[in-house]
Amino acid sequence: MTRAGRPGAGTPRATLALAVAIALLAGCAERASGPAYPVDPSVQQIDLKWQPRAGMRLVYRVTTDVVASGPLTRPVPESDRTRHLSRTRSLEITDAGADYFDVRLVQDGWPLPATMRFSREWARVDVKLDASVADDEKSAVEAASRQLGDLFAQAAQFFGPWRVGDSRPFEVRVSGIPDASGAGQGSMTLRRVVGIDGRQAAEFEWKATTEFLFTGEPGFGAPGRMSVTGREWRDLATGASLRLTAKADAEFTRQGQATRVAYQTDEVLDIAASRL
């Protein structure tokens, strides 16, 4: 999958693949100084549910900064060690039933040529490739769909009944990141209910640590460890993410030498371009 404009075309190195993939994780991290929204103290208990409908569109404006440093980055061109990425990602709900919904992904104007079916709990059920997908592209499209499905499925960990102040453990899976494997544990807390552009939103704060293995650059099989802390705001009416900001620090160690990747992102729902 190398045609211009396709997801990943601008980030061929695993360093950047990691950063872009983190941005898709349903839990995302945030710097201590994040946006502040007006609090609604009258809401202390919620039952957050994903409420998709046919025709729903979620358009996100995403900015990401990645800085890689250390001996394992030597094979990576200098221009790839520090990157600022601006992307637009859209999720289109094409169909929804009592126990499923179908979604298509468009990134930077390029549609992934597949329709992914999920249960209402965001468990991946099926992937249907478009008829236009050539035989030599099918395996790449199927792999991309599986990776995205694994990442989107982590959104289910936000759903369910909560009281303000409740904390829960959650699992971080690295299976959706190309050339990487691993898992970790974290905890998430419902901090408050706030108002964002006239909509009520649940504000979650969380932190996690993940251990993983990268087979490509810059890790070349070196074990890695990533720490993340953060917040995300979920729409009470639909369960959709309204905003997240993220920061993560990953470190690979090989032969006693450490290589670090610092990452931060800001992902905002463009309400004017979306259909909730």
C-alpha positions, 0 to 999 in steps of 0.5 A: 500500500504505497500510493500517495495519500494512503494512510501510512504513506508519509510515515514509513518508519516504525518510529512514526508508525508507533506514534500514528497508531497510538493516536488511534487507540481508544484511550489516549494520553494527555499533557498535564496542561490540557483544555479546560471546559465548564463543569456540570456539577449536577451530573454525577452518574452516567451510563455511557453507550455507543449510539451509532446510526446510519449516516453518522459521520465523525470528522477529526482534525489530528496534529501529531509531533514525534521526536526520536533520539538515541543510537537505534535511530541512526538508520532513520533519516534525520528528517524522519526523527522529528516530524509534525503531522497534520491529518484529517480522519473520518469515520462513516457509519454506513449501516446500524442495527440492533446489535451491529454497525458498519463503518468506513474510514477515510484519511486525508481524503483517501478511503480505506476500500473496505467496510468493517462491521462491529458489534455495539460493544466494538468487537470486530465481526467482519471485514468486506473489501470493495470490489475495486480492490485488486488481487495484489492489494487484498492482503494489505487492505485486510491487514490494515482493516484488522489493525484498525479494528483492533485499535477501535475495539478498545473504545469499548472500555469507556462504555458502561455505567460510571459515577464521577470519581470511579476508577477502573483498570483497562488493557492496552493492546499493541497488536494493532501497531504494525511490526509491534506486539505487546500489551500493558495495563492502565487505569481510567477515572471519570473526573467530571461531566463538562460542556463542549460546544453545547454538548455534555461530555464525560471527561476521563483521565487515565494512565498506562504502561506498556511493554512491547517488541518492535521488529522493524526500525528503530527497534530491530527486535529490541524490547520497548516500554511506553508510558502514557497519561491522559484525558479524553472527552466522550459525548454523552448522547452518542458515546463518540469522542469529542476530543483527546490530547495525547502524550507518550514516551517510548524507550527501546534498549539494546546492548545497554543503549537507550533510544527514546521516542517522544510523542504528543497529539491533539485530536478534535472532532470537527462538529461543523463537518460531522453528523452526530 
